Amino acid sequence: MVENNTSQETTFELTSGLAESVLWAIQTEDKNHLQELFRDIHEADIADLLEQFDAETRTALVTLWGHDFDLEVLSELEEKIRDEIVSLLNPTQIASAVGDLESDDIVDIVEDLETEQQDVFLGALEETDLAAVQMSLQCPEDTAGRLMQRKFVMLPEGWTVGQAIDHIRSSDNLPEEFYHILVVSPRIEPVYQVSLGRLMASNREVELNTIADEDFKTFPVLEDQHEVAYAFNQYHLISAPVVDENNRVVGVITIDDAMVVLDEEAEEDLMRLAGVGDESLTDRVFGIARQRFPWLLINLGTAVLASIVISQFTETIEAIVALAVLMPIVASMGGNAGTQSLTVAVRALATKDLTGLNSGRVIKREIWVGLINGIIFALIIGGIGFFWFGDANLGMVLGLAMIVNMVVAGLSGIVIPVALEKIKVDPAVASSVFVTTVTDVIGFFAFLGLAAAVLL
């Protein structure tokens, strides 16, 4: 049998030894060994393992695990894999374990399932939990209502630390994890909250209002989840209440859920910049091809546009063959410089660091960066052109074109996403196409146009 090598003390990642041991347990149908392997493994790591296996191995693993399958793993899985795993689970198995999950985890699992699978989950909940989950599901996607959990610690105004501690210790319906005590008015309106750290560090006779958190924020139930995640990150929040249209508390959002949104947003921006949408490693070949095709088609169109520019200078290229050798350098350098500026701009827009107040200053900065780098690389490539072809004028033309395109690249990398943001178009989706087109067209036009004017 393969030796179990599951130590994660320093790497915080799956080891090859664990994967091999799990595969051996599946192959030998050794359920006890599988359970032993998963005993001290976090649900997120088990989810990663499931996503790395193929569909046949996942089926065998879930089947072998049987009724002991940990439903918390589902909340860590990609949507497509989650649907696949749920279809393998026995409804009785779901019913016996779903009640142990927090309401926000149940919503996270249920919201993307088919109706039939949703009914299995919801039918297994107790009446109070069912009402909480259904309320969250009624909220639009990507809102605070979908992120919140319904179980939290709530106390009335006027209590002391001692009363709060006694209440918490005597309660049998506490959340599995919580960070604050929420104090509300008789109308269940949030007044302030107290961190557990301050609560436990204070004497029993201290009134709760004297140790309330200074940074106390609430979120409307329909608040966009990206705004919620931004606020958590910006103001270093740990948890915050969610209120309905009457300002009454309906739930609480905790930092783990907010950070998931931030992580998803960063990943989404990166994928969109590359034109691959929500593609994942578990997608099938034809699905991936279908997702990538539209962006490749758009890039083909921009390449044709650049070719049209080149076609206007065919006589110049025929007269000076060296131009055909050198002109890709200018376009390529401009494209890379534009991508650098674009990546910084898109992320800064997402985190609200790039605004109307500082956009002018940032644009000027990028122009100067483009100019400085353009001059440096103009000297380098101009020298290469001169020594390669023995023509000083050719080297000068190449250097000047490099300066022009590097400045244009830095400028377009900032201006284009800012402009798209202004007209309510996602800059992560459309910016790269425009920036690439601009740098290609300007690069070829500047180089070939200067060559026609100076060298002929």
Phi, psi and omega in degrees: 000143180294135181292135180287122180231077188251012181296127180230031187294327185242340187265331184054040177209166180293141176260155178297329179297321179295312180301316180296321180293320178295317179298321178295318178298321178293315182298321182267000181055042181264090183295320181298320179293320178298315179297323179294320179297322184272357187301317185248018181260132180294150182302324180296324179288324176295320178298317177300320180296316179299322182289334180278337179280160174279172186299321181295319180291321178300316180299315180296321181294311181296321179297316179294319180297321173064222186292347180271003179304131183274113183295339179296338176299326183300323182289347180261353185273154169297151186305315184293320179290324179299315179301318181297316183292317181301322181294342180270344185276147177280133179307324178296320178297317179296316183298325184283342187241340188295332181293343180277350182275151173290153185299324180292327176291322178296316179299317180299323180284314190284326191299333183258002182277160173292160185304317182297319179289324176300317182299325179296315180293309185295326180292342181271354184273151171289164188302316182292318178294322180297317179298320181295315181292318180297324178296317179294320181293336177286340177286147178301153177298153177064032176239168180300328180298332178279335182275331191288156169249148188271344182265119179206169182264121185231131182231156178279164177295155173091358182278161176256172178300317181299316179297320181296315181295317179297321179295316181296317182292331182270349183280140178249015182229044181274153172297155179297322177223136174208157188238341183223155169258123181265125179257130185233162176277173178302337179270013180062032174267136182293132180252310175195174175225156182235130179286151179297328179298312179293324180298312184286341181270357185255155177290157186298328185278353181292134178283143185299326183294343180276347179240022180293151178293139178286320180267090182242118181230149175238159180233133173298149185297335180262009179298138179299135185296334177291324176293322177298312181297321178298316181295319178300317181288319184290320186252010175056047180280150176255318174205158181204144181283154175248134184240153177272190183295343177262011180065028176261141184291130178238351180179183180222139174254135179248164189297328181297321178290323179294321181291329175298319179296316179299318180295317179296321180294317179296318179294320180298317179297317180297315182294321181290325177299328180271356178074031181243011173056227181258032181298145177224168182293343182269356179291154179273166189303308184292328176295317179295315180300319181295322180290323184279335187303312183302319182289324176293325177295319177297318179296326176299318179298318179292326178294322177297320178298317177296323179294325177298319177299315180298321183297339179286349183237029182299321180295321178296317181293321179295326181285325182233092184299332181301334180298321180296329180285323189266336190294331176297335182296315182296313181295319181295315179298319178295320179298317179293318179295320178295321179296322178299311179296320181298316181298316178297318183293315182297317180292321179294325176292321180294325180267006178065023176277335178256111184229181177298334182289325185243003183297321179299316180294320180293321178298315177299320180299316182293326176296315179294320177298315178298321180293315181296310179296324179298317179296316181299310181287335175296318178295320181293306185287328175297318177296319178298315179299320180294311183289330182289313186248358176067029183231110182294322180295322177297317177298321179295316179300315180298318180294316179296318178297322178298316180298313180301312185288326178293321177293314179298322180297313178298320180293311182292328179297337177260313186295317184298308178296325178296318180295318178296321177298322181296324182264018174066033173252133182298113182295336180291334183276312192258341189299315187300323180296314182293317182296316178299317179298314182298313183292323178294310183296311181295320180299310180294318183295316181296314183292310183287325178295315177295322179297317179296324183281326188261321191266341180261000000 
